[in-house]
Amino acid sequence: MAATSTPNHFVIIGAGPVGLLAALALRKHCPAAATKISIYERRPNLEQSLEESYPIGVSPRGLRALKEISPAAFEQVQTTGALVNSWDIYGGNRQVAQVQSGTTLGHTRFSVMDALYQQVEKTSPAIDVHFGTKLTALDIKHQSLTLMEESTHKETKVDCSHALVIACDGANSTTRRLLVGNCDAQQDPSYTPTRHVTTPWGIYFRVLFMDSVEDPMTVPLDPNSHSIYNGCYCAITGPSNGQRKWIVALASKKYDDHGDWFFVDSKEPTSEQMTTLRQFIADRIPPLAPDTAQYFSDDEIKAFFTRRQFTGNLVSLAPLHYPHNFHAEAKQSASTNPPWLLFLGDSAHSVFPATGEGLNSGLDDVLQFAKTVLTPASSSSGTMDIAAFTASRQTDVDALANLANEILSASNGPPQVRVTNLITLIVSSMARKVGILGPSEAELRYGPQTSLTNLMAYRDVWKRHVADTKWIRKVAGIMVSIGFSIFSWIPTSSRSTQGRKE
């Protein structure tokens, strides 16, 4: 496929962390006088209350991208983060697994985004951010975008015939939706993804803050670990200058027993709903039992029922640029025009929170884009090979999608899959403790031996993980299959009688 003449306009859709870092990378690598960088963000601003921002870990992969592209943002993220020594997983009050780290910083998504936006503001007017502006149309025939100002409903058409459009608009990407819609209508193979899979998490999250605690170090949880107690995520976040707070993220599926109160949206929940929430916390997070009032005020318990329910989708998109010629059967008819549309971050490969890679993989996308496209372009004769990014990156994001699918299935898959995954997790963890197996896939990505200069590619992590757990998973699968088969043979009446005797 033909290389693109270096664009004179870069159009970024989405002002999240990935979009902002992409803008800073373009500003760093492209001559300012010849380049226009525009970011379009549908939100009126980037402000976000702490109560609506979720705990994340910025791993060495994300930190590396920040350091190489925006050292100032890296410095701010590094000095305001809380070091995470491990992720500890509990069943009941017993630890069943641990992922060691010591290289990851606890943050919120907003704190990272804010650090990057401060650097973007300093470049003004080199990087122009348009808030309150949403993408409404993508014309692949004429290479243009239509954007609308939310406040006035005024529409503007942006000519992209000499531009590169970079979609950084998240898992529910409007850019991706419009691309797929165009393909369905026009049947253009060069704009048709070879793979476009979205899988709902089926799990929703809401947060609480320990607002009754003056000193977060007095909470009976390890401040240097992120703990998962029976599906409840507990983490401390914020700088060490007295602003650290404990966050507890609760989770539910629509059909869970506790879903009847978890999904209530009300400024005035009933006393019964508030009491039930307190009891749920005490039951699921034993160290906080029995008196949850030590940690959560009545106002905080009440506020829980007003907060946004956060959910998402796994997304797997291929290729990452358009137009392309990856349809083998249509190569003769596929477009030979150079690519002008690129997908980065969640818009191309959204994952599941438990992977720890949502933000980090997106920031890493930007770094790999800079290395495979921007750096070579700055030393070439005015050309930019966008397809080189896909050639380098696709295998890695596909491997990451495999990991995310496996991790999600452990929470939301069929019963046999969930049990098999749990047995595999426990047995693998035991094998590592006695030195039979090496680091887990998570430890290969952000464990103690990782650093900004020592990181394994996602493709290699997945390959190692499959090899390490292949036989454990196979034996566990056979045992679980036999167990479920025996259970299914037992007459329903016998099970009921047995249950009553117990």
C-alpha positions as CSV (number, residue, x, y, z in Angstrom):
1,M,0.0,0.0,0.0
2,A,1.2,3.5,-0.9
3,A,2.8,5.6,1.8
4,T,1.1,8.9,2.8
5,S,2.6,12.2,2.1
6,T,3.3,13.8,5.4
7,P,-0.1,15.3,6.4
8,N,-0.4,19.0,7.0
9,H,-3.3,18.4,9.4
10,F,-3.7,15.8,12.2
11,V,-7.2,15.4,13.4
12,I,-7.6,13.5,16.7
13,I,-11.0,12.3,17.8
14,G,-11.1,12.1,21.6
15,A,-9.2,14.0,24.3
16,G,-8.6,11.2,26.7
17,P,-5.1,10.2,27.8
18,V,-4.4,8.4,24.5
19,G,-5.6,11.3,22.3
20,L,-3.7,13.8,24.4
21,L,-0.4,11.8,24.3
22,A,-0.9,11.3,20.5
23,A,-1.1,15.1,20.1
24,L,2.1,15.6,22.1
25,A,3.9,12.9,20.1
26,L,2.9,14.6,16.8
27,R,4.0,18.0,18.2
28,K,7.4,16.5,19.1
29,H,8.0,14.8,15.8
30,C,6.4,17.1,13.2
31,P,7.6,20.6,12.3
32,A,5.3,23.0,14.0
33,A,5.2,25.5,11.1
34,A,3.9,22.9,8.6
35,T,1.6,21.0,10.9
36,K,-1.8,21.7,12.4
37,I,-3.0,19.4,15.2
38,S,-6.6,19.5,16.2
39,I,-8.3,17.5,19.0
40,Y,-12.1,17.2,19.0
41,E,-13.8,16.2,22.3
42,R,-17.5,15.8,22.8
43,R,-17.4,16.6,26.5
44,P,-17.6,20.4,27.4
45,N,-14.4,20.0,29.5
46,L,-12.2,17.3,31.1
47,E,-13.2,18.0,34.6
48,Q,-14.2,14.9,36.6
49,S,-15.0,14.4,40.2
50,L,-12.9,11.9,42.2
51,E,-16.1,10.0,42.9
52,E,-16.6,9.4,39.1
53,S,-12.9,8.4,38.4
54,Y,-11.9,4.8,38.8
55,P,-8.7,3.4,40.3
56,I,-6.1,2.2,37.7
57,G,-2.5,1.2,37.7
58,V,0.0,2.9,35.5
59,S,2.5,0.1,34.7
60,P,6.1,0.4,33.4
61,R,4.6,0.1,29.9
62,G,2.5,3.2,30.3
63,L,5.2,5.0,32.3
64,R,7.7,4.3,29.4
65,A,5.4,5.9,26.9
66,L,4.9,9.0,29.1
67,K,8.6,9.4,29.7
68,E,9.7,9.1,26.1
69,I,7.0,11.4,24.7
70,S,6.2,13.9,27.6
71,P,8.8,13.8,30.4
72,A,7.0,16.5,32.3
73,A,3.8,14.5,32.4
74,F,5.8,11.5,33.4
75,E,7.3,13.3,36.3
76,Q,4.0,14.5,37.5
77,V,2.4,11.0,37.3
78,Q,5.5,9.4,39.0
79,T,5.5,11.8,41.9
80,T,1.7,11.7,42.6
81,G,1.2,7.9,42.3
82,A,1.0,5.3,45.1
83,L,3.3,2.4,44.5
84,V,1.5,-0.9,44.2
85,N,3.5,-3.9,45.5
86,S,1.0,-6.5,44.6
87,W,-2.5,-7.5,43.6
88,D,-4.0,-9.8,46.3
89,I,-7.0,-11.9,45.5
90,Y,-9.2,-13.3,48.3
91,G,-11.9,-15.9,48.5
92,G,-13.7,-15.3,51.7
93,N,-10.9,-14.1,54.1
94,R,-8.3,-16.3,52.6
95,Q,-5.8,-15.2,50.0
96,V,-6.0,-17.5,46.9
97,A,-3.6,-15.7,44.6
98,Q,-1.2,-12.9,44.4
99,V,0.3,-11.0,41.5
100,Q,3.5,-9.3,42.6
101,S,4.5,-5.9,41.1
102,G,6.4,-3.1,42.9
103,T,6.7,-1.3,39.5
104,T,3.2,0.0,39.1
105,L,1.7,3.3,40.4
106,G,-1.9,3.5,41.6
107,H,-3.7,6.5,40.1
108,T,-7.1,7.4,38.7
109,R,-7.7,7.8,35.0
110,F,-8.4,11.5,35.5
111,S,-5.1,12.2,37.2
112,V,-3.2,10.8,34.3
113,M,-5.4,12.7,31.8
114,D,-5.0,15.9,33.7
115,A,-1.1,15.6,33.8
116,L,-1.2,15.2,30.0
117,Y,-3.7,18.1,29.4
118,Q,-1.5,20.5,31.3
119,Q,1.3,19.8,28.8
120,V,-1.1,20.1,25.9
121,E,-2.2,23.5,27.2
122,K,1.4,24.7,27.3
123,T,1.8,24.0,23.5
124,S,-1.2,26.2,22.6
125,P,-1.9,27.2,19.8
126,A,0.2,24.4,18.3
127,I,-2.4,21.9,19.6
128,D,-5.9,23.1,19.3
129,V,-8.5,21.4,21.5
130,H,-12.2,21.8,20.6
131,F,-14.5,20.9,23.5
132,G,-18.2,20.2,23.2
133,T,-17.7,19.0,19.6
134,K,-18.8,15.6,18.5
135,L,-18.2,13.6,15.3
136,T,-21.5,13.0,13.4
137,A,-20.4,11.8,10.0
138,L,-17.5,10.1,8.3
139,D,-17.4,10.4,4.4
140,I,-14.9,7.8,3.2
141,K,-15.6,8.7,-0.5
142,H,-14.6,12.3,-0.1
143,Q,-12.3,11.9,2.9
144,S,-14.1,14.3,5.2
145,L,-15.6,14.5,8.7
146,T,-18.6,16.3,9.9
147,L,-18.4,17.7,13.4
148,M,-21.1,19.4,15.4
149,E,-20.9,21.9,18.3
150,E,-23.1,20.5,21.0
151,S,-24.1,23.9,22.4
152,T,-25.2,25.5,19.0
153,H,-25.8,22.4,16.9
154,K,-23.7,24.1,14.2
155,E,-22.1,21.5,11.9
156,T,-18.7,21.9,10.3
157,K,-17.2,19.8,7.5
158,V,-13.4,19.1,7.8
159,D,-11.6,18.2,4.7
160,C,-9.2,15.3,5.5
161,S,-7.8,14.7,2.0
162,H,-4.4,15.9,3.2
163,A,-4.9,14.9,6.8
164,L,-4.5,11.9,9.1
165,V,-7.5,11.2,11.3
166,I,-6.6,9.4,14.6
167,A,-9.5,7.8,16.4
168,C,-8.9,7.8,20.2
169,D,-12.5,7.9,21.2
170,G,-12.7,4.8,23.3
171,A,-14.5,1.5,23.4
172,N,-17.7,3.0,22.2
173,S,-15.9,4.8,19.4
174,T,-18.1,6.9,17.2
175,T,-15.4,6.8,14.5
176,R,-15.4,3.0,14.4
177,R,-19.2,2.9,14.4
178,L,-19.4,5.3,11.4
179,L,-16.6,3.4,9.6
180,V,-18.5,0.1,10.0
181,G,-21.7,1.7,9.0
182,N,-20.1,3.1,5.8
183,C,-18.8,-0.3,4.9
184,D,-22.1,-1.9,5.3
185,A,-23.7,0.7,3.0
186,Q,-21.0,0.9,0.4
187,Q,-19.4,-2.5,0.5
188,D,-15.9,-1.1,0.0
189,P,-13.4,-3.8,1.0
190,S,-10.6,-1.4,1.6
191,Y,-12.7,0.2,4.4
192,T,-14.2,-3.1,5.7
193,P,-12.5,-4.5,8.9
194,T,-11.2,-8.0,8.6
195,R,-12.2,-8.4,12.2
196,H,-14.6,-6.3,14.3
197,V,-15.7,-8.0,17.5
198,T,-17.3,-6.3,20.5
199,T,-18.1,-8.4,23.6
200,P,-20.0,-6.7,26.5
201,W,-18.4,-7.1,29.9
202,G,-21.8,-7.9,31.4
203,I,-20.3,-6.5,34.7
204,Y,-21.0,-3.1,36.2
205,F,-18.9,-1.1,38.7
206,R,-19.7,1.6,41.2
207,V,-17.3,3.2,43.7
208,L,-17.3,4.2,47.4
209,F,-14.7,6.3,49.3
210,M,-13.7,5.8,52.9
211,D,-14.7,9.3,53.9
212,S,-14.9,8.6,57.6
213,V,-11.1,7.8,57.8
214,E,-8.8,10.6,58.8
215,D,-5.6,8.6,58.4
216,P,-5.8,6.1,55.5
217,M,-2.9,4.1,57.2
218,T,-5.3,3.1,60.0
219,V,-7.6,1.1,57.6
220,P,-7.0,-2.7,58.1
221,L,-6.0,-3.2,54.5
222,D,-2.5,-3.2,53.0
223,P,-1.9,0.3,51.6
224,N,0.8,-1.0,49.3
225,S,-1.5,-3.6,47.6
226,H,-4.6,-3.5,45.5
227,S,-6.8,-6.1,47.1
228,I,-9.7,-7.9,45.5
229,Y,-12.0,-9.4,48.2
230,N,-14.7,-11.6,46.7
231,G,-15.0,-9.3,43.6
232,C,-14.7,-6.0,45.5
233,Y,-11.6,-3.9,44.5
234,C,-9.9,-2.0,47.3
235,A,-7.1,0.5,46.5
236,I,-5.5,3.6,47.9
237,T,-4.9,6.4,45.5
238,G,-3.5,10.0,45.5
239,P,-0.2,11.6,46.3
240,S,1.5,11.0,49.7
241,N,1.1,14.6,50.9
242,G,-2.0,13.9,52.9
243,Q,-4.4,13.5,49.9
244,R,-4.5,9.8,49.7
245,K,-7.9,8.1,49.9
246,W,-9.2,4.5,49.9
247,I,-11.5,3.6,47.0
248,V,-13.7,0.5,47.0
249,A,-15.2,-0.5,43.7
250,L,-18.2,-2.8,43.9
251,A,-19.3,-5.0,41.0
252,S,-22.5,-6.7,39.9
253,K,-24.1,-8.5,37.0
254,K,-27.7,-7.8,36.1
255,Y,-28.8,-11.1,37.4
256,D,-26.8,-11.2,40.6
257,D,-28.7,-11.5,43.9
258,H,-27.5,-8.1,45.0
259,G,-28.4,-6.5,41.7
260,D,-31.8,-5.5,43.1
261,W,-30.2,-2.7,45.2
262,F,-26.9,-2.3,43.3
263,F,-28.6,-0.8,40.2
264,V,-30.9,1.6,42.2
265,D,-30.5,5.2,41.0
266,S,-31.8,7.5,43.7
267,K,-30.8,10.5,45.7
268,E,-32.9,9.2,48.6
269,P,-32.3,5.5,48.9
270,T,-34.4,3.7,51.5
271,S,-32.8,2.9,54.9
272,E,-33.2,-0.8,54.0
273,Q,-31.1,-0.3,50.8
274,M,-28.4,1.6,52.8
275,T,-28.3,-1.1,55.5
276,T,-28.1,-3.8,52.8
277,L,-25.2,-2.1,51.2
278,R,-23.3,-1.8,54.5
279,Q,-23.9,-5.5,55.2
280,F,-22.7,-6.4,51.7
281,I,-19.5,-4.5,52.3
282,A,-19.0,-6.3,55.6
283,D,-19.7,-9.7,54.1
284,R,-17.5,-9.3,51.0
285,I,-14.6,-7.4,52.6
286,P,-14.0,-9.2,56.0
287,P,-11.3,-6.8,57.3
288,L,-13.9,-3.9,57.2
289,A,-16.5,-5.9,59.3
290,P,-18.5,-5.6,61.4
291,D,-18.7,-1.8,61.8
292,T,-18.5,-0.2,58.3
293,A,-19.4,3.2,59.8
294,Q,-15.7,3.5,60.8
295,Y,-15.0,3.9,57.1
296,F,-18.1,5.1,55.3
297,S,-20.4,7.8,56.5
298,D,-24.2,7.7,55.9
299,D,-23.7,10.5,53.3
300,E,-21.2,8.3,51.4
301,I,-23.4,5.3,51.5
302,K,-26.3,7.4,50.2
303,A,-24.1,8.9,47.5
304,F,-23.3,5.4,46.2
305,F,-26.8,5.2,44.8
306,T,-26.4,8.4,42.7
307,R,-23.1,7.4,41.1
308,R,-22.5,6.3,37.5
309,Q,-22.6,2.6,36.8
310,F,-19.4,1.9,34.8
311,T,-19.3,-0.9,32.3
312,G,-17.8,-1.5,28.9
313,N,-16.9,-3.9,26.1
314,L,-14.0,-5.9,24.8
315,V,-13.1,-4.6,21.4
316,S,-11.0,-6.3,18.8
317,L,-10.4,-4.5,15.5
318,A,-8.3,-5.4,12.5
319,P,-6.6,-3.8,10.8
320,L,-5.8,-0.6,12.6
321,H,-5.6,1.7,9.6
322,Y,-7.9,2.5,6.6
323,P,-8.1,2.1,3.7
324,H,-6.2,-1.2,3.6
325,N,-5.8,-4.2,1.3
326,F,-5.9,-7.1,3.8
327,H,-8.8,-8.9,2.2
328,A,-6.9,-11.6,0.4
329,E,-9.8,-12.4,-2.0
330,A,-10.2,-8.7,-2.9
331,K,-6.7,-7.5,-3.2
332,Q,-7.1,-6.7,-6.8
333,S,-10.1,-4.5,-6.2
334,A,-9.0,-3.1,-2.9
335,S,-8.0,0.6,-2.7
336,T,-4.3,1.5,-3.4
337,N,-4.9,4.9,-1.8
338,P,-2.7,5.7,1.2
339,P,-4.3,5.3,4.7
340,W,-5.8,8.4,6.3
341,L,-7.6,6.8,9.2
342,L,-5.9,5.2,12.2
343,F,-7.3,3.7,15.4
344,L,-5.4,3.8,18.8
345,G,-6.2,2.6,22.3
346,D,-9.7,1.4,23.3
347,S,-11.2,2.4,20.0
348,A,-9.2,-0.6,18.5
349,H,-8.6,-3.0,21.4
350,S,-10.6,-2.3,24.6
351,V,-10.0,-4.8,27.3
352,F,-11.3,-5.6,30.8
353,P,-10.2,-3.7,34.0
354,A,-8.7,-6.9,35.5
355,T,-6.1,-7.0,32.7
356,G,-4.5,-3.8,34.0
357,E,-3.8,-2.8,30.4
358,G,-6.6,-0.5,29.3
359,L,-4.7,2.8,29.8
360,N,-1.3,1.3,29.5
361,S,-1.8,-0.4,26.2
362,G,-3.3,2.8,24.7
363,L,-0.3,4.9,25.8
364,D,2.0,2.1,24.4
365,D,0.1,2.4,21.1
366,V,1.2,6.0,20.9
367,L,4.8,5.2,21.6
368,Q,4.8,2.4,19.0
369,F,3.1,4.8,16.5
370,A,5.9,7.3,17.2
371,K,8.6,4.7,16.7
372,T,7.2,3.0,13.6
373,V,5.7,6.0,11.8
374,L,6.7,9.4,13.1
375,T,10.4,8.8,13.7
376,P,11.0,7.3,10.2
377,A,8.9,10.0,8.6
378,S,10.9,12.8,10.2
379,S,14.0,11.5,8.5
380,S,12.4,10.5,5.1
381,S,11.6,12.6,2.1
382,G,8.1,13.8,3.2
383,T,6.3,10.4,3.4
384,M,4.6,8.7,6.2
385,D,4.0,4.9,6.2
386,I,0.9,4.5,8.3
387,A,0.5,0.8,7.5
388,A,3.9,0.2,9.2
389,F,2.1,0.7,12.6
390,T,-0.4,-2.0,11.9
391,A,2.4,-4.3,10.6
392,S,4.2,-3.9,13.9
393,R,1.4,-3.6,16.4
394,Q,-1.5,-5.9,15.2
395,T,0.0,-9.1,16.6
396,D,0.5,-7.5,20.0
397,V,-3.0,-6.1,20.4
398,D,-4.5,-9.5,19.2
399,A,-2.5,-11.2,21.9
400,L,-3.8,-8.7,24.4
401,A,-7.4,-9.4,23.2
402,N,-6.8,-13.1,23.9
403,L,-5.7,-12.4,27.4
404,A,-8.6,-10.1,28.0
405,N,-11.1,-12.7,26.7
406,E,-9.6,-15.3,29.1
407,I,-9.7,-13.0,32.1
408,L,-13.3,-11.9,31.3
409,S,-14.5,-15.5,30.9
410,A,-13.3,-16.2,34.4
411,S,-15.8,-13.7,35.7
412,N,-18.6,-13.9,33.1
413,G,-18.2,-17.1,31.2
414,P,-20.3,-20.4,31.4
415,P,-20.0,-22.2,34.8
416,Q,-17.6,-24.8,33.4
417,V,-15.3,-22.2,32.0
418,R,-15.3,-20.2,35.3
419,V,-14.5,-23.2,37.4
420,T,-11.8,-24.4,35.0
421,N,-10.2,-20.9,35.1
422,L,-10.3,-20.8,38.9
423,I,-8.7,-24.2,39.2
424,T,-6.0,-23.2,36.7
425,L,-5.4,-19.9,38.6
426,I,-5.0,-21.7,42.0
427,V,-2.9,-24.6,40.7
428,S,-0.7,-22.3,38.7
429,S,-0.2,-20.0,41.7
430,M,0.8,-23.0,43.9
431,A,3.2,-24.2,41.2
432,R,4.9,-20.8,41.1
433,K,5.3,-20.8,44.9
434,V,7.3,-24.0,44.7
435,G,9.3,-22.9,41.6
436,I,7.7,-25.2,39.1
437,L,6.4,-22.4,37.0
438,G,7.9,-19.0,36.3
439,P,6.2,-15.6,36.5
440,S,2.5,-15.3,35.7
441,E,1.3,-13.5,32.6
442,A,0.5,-10.5,34.7
443,E,3.9,-10.5,36.4
444,L,5.5,-10.7,32.9
445,R,3.7,-7.5,32.1
446,Y,4.1,-5.5,35.3
447,G,5.8,-7.7,37.8
448,P,9.0,-7.1,40.0
449,Q,11.4,-7.8,37.1
450,T,9.8,-5.4,34.7
451,S,11.1,-1.9,34.2
452,L,10.9,0.9,31.6
453,T,13.8,-0.8,29.7
454,N,12.8,-4.4,30.3
455,L,9.3,-5.2,28.9
456,M,8.1,-8.2,27.1
457,A,5.8,-7.7,24.1
458,Y,2.2,-8.8,24.5
459,R,2.6,-11.5,21.8
460,D,5.5,-13.0,23.8
461,V,3.6,-12.8,27.1
462,W,0.6,-14.6,25.6
463,K,2.8,-17.3,24.0
464,R,4.6,-17.9,27.4
465,H,1.3,-18.0,29.3
466,V,-0.3,-20.6,27.0
467,A,2.8,-22.8,27.2
468,D,2.9,-22.5,31.0
469,T,-0.7,-23.3,31.7
470,K,-1.6,-25.6,28.8
471,W,-1.5,-28.9,30.7
472,I,-2.9,-27.5,33.9
473,R,-5.9,-26.0,32.0
474,K,-6.3,-29.2,30.0
475,V,-6.4,-31.5,33.1
476,A,-8.7,-29.0,35.0
477,G,-11.0,-28.9,32.0
478,I,-11.3,-32.7,31.9
479,M,-12.0,-32.9,35.7
480,V,-14.6,-30.1,35.6
481,S,-16.3,-31.7,32.5
482,I,-16.5,-35.0,34.3
483,G,-17.8,-33.3,37.5
484,F,-20.5,-31.4,35.6
485,S,-21.5,-34.5,33.7
486,I,-21.9,-36.6,36.9
487,F,-23.9,-33.7,38.5
488,S,-26.2,-33.5,35.4
489,W,-27.0,-37.3,35.8
490,I,-28.3,-36.9,39.3
491,P,-32.1,-36.6,39.2
492,T,-33.4,-33.2,40.3
493,S,-35.5,-34.8,43.1
494,S,-32.4,-36.4,44.6
495,R,-30.5,-33.2,44.6
496,S,-33.4,-31.5,46.4
497,T,-33.6,-34.3,49.0
498,Q,-29.9,-34.1,49.6
499,G,-30.0,-30.4,49.9
500,R,-32.7,-30.6,52.6
501,K,-30.7,-33.2,54.6
502,E,-27.8,-30.8,54.6
